[in-house]
Amino acid sequence: MFFFVGVALVFITVFGGYIAAGGKMAPIIKAAPIEFVIIMGSAIGASLVGNSFPIFKAAMGGIGKCISGPKWKPEDYLGLIVLVGKLQGVMKKEGVVALEAHVENPDSSPIFGEFPKLAKDHSVVQMICDPLRLMIITQGNLDAEVLEEVMNTAIKQHHHDELRAPAALDKIAGSLPALGIVACVLGVVKTMGAIDQPPPVLGALIGSALVGTMLGVFLSYGFFDPFAARLTQVIDEEGQVYRVIQKMIVSNLKGEPQPVTIEAARSCISHHNQPSFSEVFDSLRGA
């Protein structure tokens, strides 16, 4: 909702102000399609040169994330805590070896099957299963601080990889004003080829050339720079799920009481997504 309100405000204030000042939209409408193709085509081409295809794809897909926002909702965080809590309950009641079936084949695990949205996310499943696999291999004789450091490294690497997409968008934003100047210069070259034409014709050609500069700056600061900033925010918020997993597993390995484990997990979640203590405690009762 706010995304579309923002887009509308950008267009209304920029072009509405221009029209209110007596400007005519006809020259802009006529020149904009060709200028857009030159500027955005070269920006996308440069991005393909400067990034691997997976990063470029993630950057373009990230624009959709700017619209939809973070994928994890309050019920997902509650489900995640319950999911990890149930796996820890299996370990507590049946021993660490009993986890092996769930960790090695999460697709067929009845516990993972209770939370299909979480189970479909490969990164979340991996972040849960890899530390538990270490606990199985070491037969429960795993130092909590060592595991915490291992998980810290995994989370930092994942976050670093995810931030390559907004970095690519930011590079596009930085290139657009300069590419707008390129489009403008090409328009000036075209104008110089028609220098013998009367002033009205020359004025129209110069105006069309200047649309390139305007469009490059407009797309950069009105759209792609905000896209990069918003995508970074979304990635930062979505990364909270990994901290929840880490806190629950490490806290449990340290032998801390369940209320402490719950609070450690809840403290990693933004307030607008944070389930209440009673919700978590009631859901984990008997797990």
N, C-alpha and C positions, 0 to 999 in steps of 0.2 A: 504494500500500500504506500508506504513512505517513499519507496523507490520511484513509483510512478508520479507521485506528487512532486518529488524533486526534479524529475525529467520535465514535467510540465512547467515548473517554475523557471527552469533554465531557458526553455523556448519562449515562454511568455515574456519574461523580463528582458531578454536579449532582443528578440524580434519585435515584441510589443513596444519596447522603448524606441527602437529604430523607426517603426511606423509612426509612433506618437510624435517623433521629431520631424516628420514629413518625408521620411524615406520611402522609396518604392520597392516592393518585393519582386517585381517582374525581373529586374536584372539578376538578382540573386537566384531566383527560381530557375532562370534560364542557364546560368553558369554553373550552379551547384552540382548537378549530376556528373558532368565531366571532371570538374575539380575534385569531387569526392572519389571518383574512380582513380584518378592520378595519386591523390594523397593516401587513401586507405589501401589501395593496391600496393603501392611502394612500401607502406608501413608494414603490411602483412608479409610481403616478400622479405623485407629486412629482418622481421621477426623469425621467419623460417630459416634464414641464414644464421641468425645468432642463437638459435635454440634447437634442441632436439625435438623431434615431432611430438613425443609424449608431453614435453613441457609446453609446447605451443598449443596442443590439444587441451591440456589442463587450463591454460590461460584463457582460451576461448570459452571453454566450458565454465570457467569461473565467473563469467558475466552472468550466466544463469544462476549461479550461487548468490550473486549480489541481489538478484530479484527474490529468490526463494528464502535466503537467509540460512542460518545453521540448521543442519538436518536433525540434530538431537534435541528433543523436547523433554519437559519434566518427567513424563512417563518413561522415557527411554533411560534417563539417569536412574530412576527408581528400579527399572527392570535390570539395568546393569549391575547395580549393587546386589539385587536379589540373585542374579545369575552367578556372580562370583561367590556370594554367600552360600549358595546351594552347593557349589563345587567344593567349597571349604568344609561344608557340612559332611559331604561324602568322605573327605579326607579324615575328618575328626572321628566319624563313626566307624568307617571301614578300613582306614589306613591309607597311606599315600599311594600305594600300588593300585587301589581301587579307582584312582583318577585316570589311570592310563587309557582306559577305553574312551573316556570323554575327551581327553587331550589329543590322542592320536587320531580319532575319528569324530571330530566335532559335528560333522554333517549328520551322523547317525546317533548322536548323543541326545537322549530325551530331555536333558537339562537345557542344552543349547536350543533344542527344538521348541521350548516354551517361549523363546524370545527371537522370533524369526527376523525381525529388523536388525537386531544386533548380530545374529548369526550370519547374516548375508554380508556383513562388513568384514572383509578379509583382515584389515589392519587391527580391528578390535579383537577378533578371534585369535590372531597371532599374538597380540599383546597379553591376552589371558593365558593362552596355552604354553607359550615358550617358557615363562617363569615356572609354571606348574610342572612342565616337563623336566626342568632342572631339579625341582624338588623330588620328582620320581627317581631320577637317575642317582641322586645323592642319598636316596632313601630317607629324606627329611633332615639330613645333616647338612643343611645349607645355612651359611651365615646371613642374617637378615640385611646387614649393612652391605655385604657383597652383592646380594640380589638387588638391593635398592640402587646401587651404583650401575649395575648392568641395565636395569630398567631405565634409569636416567639417561644413559647413553642412547638406548633404543628410542626413547621419546624425543630426545633432542635431534637425532638423525631424521626421524620421521617428520618432525616439525620443519627442519631445514629443507627437506625435499618438497614439502607442501608449499613452502614460501617461494619456491622458484616460479610458480604460476603468477602470483601478483607482481613479482619482480619483472617478469616478462611484460606484463601489462604496463608497468611503470616505464619500462624502456620504450614501449610504443607511444605512451603519453609524451615522453621526452622528445621523441623524434617527430611528432606530428607538426609542431610549429615550424621546424626547419623544412619539412617536406611541403608545408604550405607555402613557404617562400620559394621553393623550387617550382611549384605550380604557378606561382605569381610571376616568376622570372620567365617561364615559358610563355605566359600570357603577354608579357611585355615584348618578348621576341616576336610573337605573332603581331602585336600592335605596330612594332617598328617596320614590319613588312608591308603595312598598310598606311604608312606615314603620309601618303599623298591623298588620303581620303579626307572628306570634310570633318570639322570638329565633332558633330554629333556621332559620327561613326567611330572616331578615335576615342571619344568619351566612353562609349559603350564597351569598346575593347579594353580600355584601361580599367573600367569598373569590373568587367569580368575577371581580369587578371587579379585584382585586389580581393575578389571573393576567395581565391585560393589561400591567401594569407589569413583572412578571417576564419575560413573553415578549419584550417590547421590548428589555430589557437583555440577555436571553439570546441573542436572535438577533443583536444588535449585536456584543457582545464575544465571543460564542462562535463566530460564523460570518462575518458580513460584514466585520468589521474584519480577521480573519485572511485572508479571501478577497482583500481589497484588497492586503494585504502580500505574500501569495504570488504574486498576479498580477504585481505590480511586480518581484519576483525573477525570474519566468519571462520577462518582457519584457526585463529587463536581460541575462539570459543569452542569449536569442535574438538580441539586438542585436550579439552578438560576431561574427556572420557578416559584418556590414557592415564591421567593423574589419579582419577578415581580407582582405576584398576590397580595401579601401583600402590596406593595407600592401603587398599584393602588387603592385598597379598602380603605386603611387607609388615603391616600392623598385625595381621594374623600370625605370620611367621615369628614375630617377636613375642607372641603369646599374650598380647594385650587383650583386655576384656572387650566383649562385643560392643558395648556402648562407645568405647574409645575408637574402635574400628569404624563404627558408623559415622562418628563425628569427623574422623580423619578423612573419610570419603566425601562427606557432605561439604567439608570446608574447601574442596577443590572446585565446587560448582558455583556458577554465578547465581545470585539470589533469585533472579527471575526464573531459573530452571531448577532450583534446589528443592528437592522433596523435604517434607518436614521430618523431624526425628521420629515422631510416632509412626508415620507412614512406613518408614524404613524398618523400624524396630518390629512393627506388627507383621510386615511382609517377610521378615527374616525369621520370625519366631517358628521354631520347629524345623528350620532349614538345615 
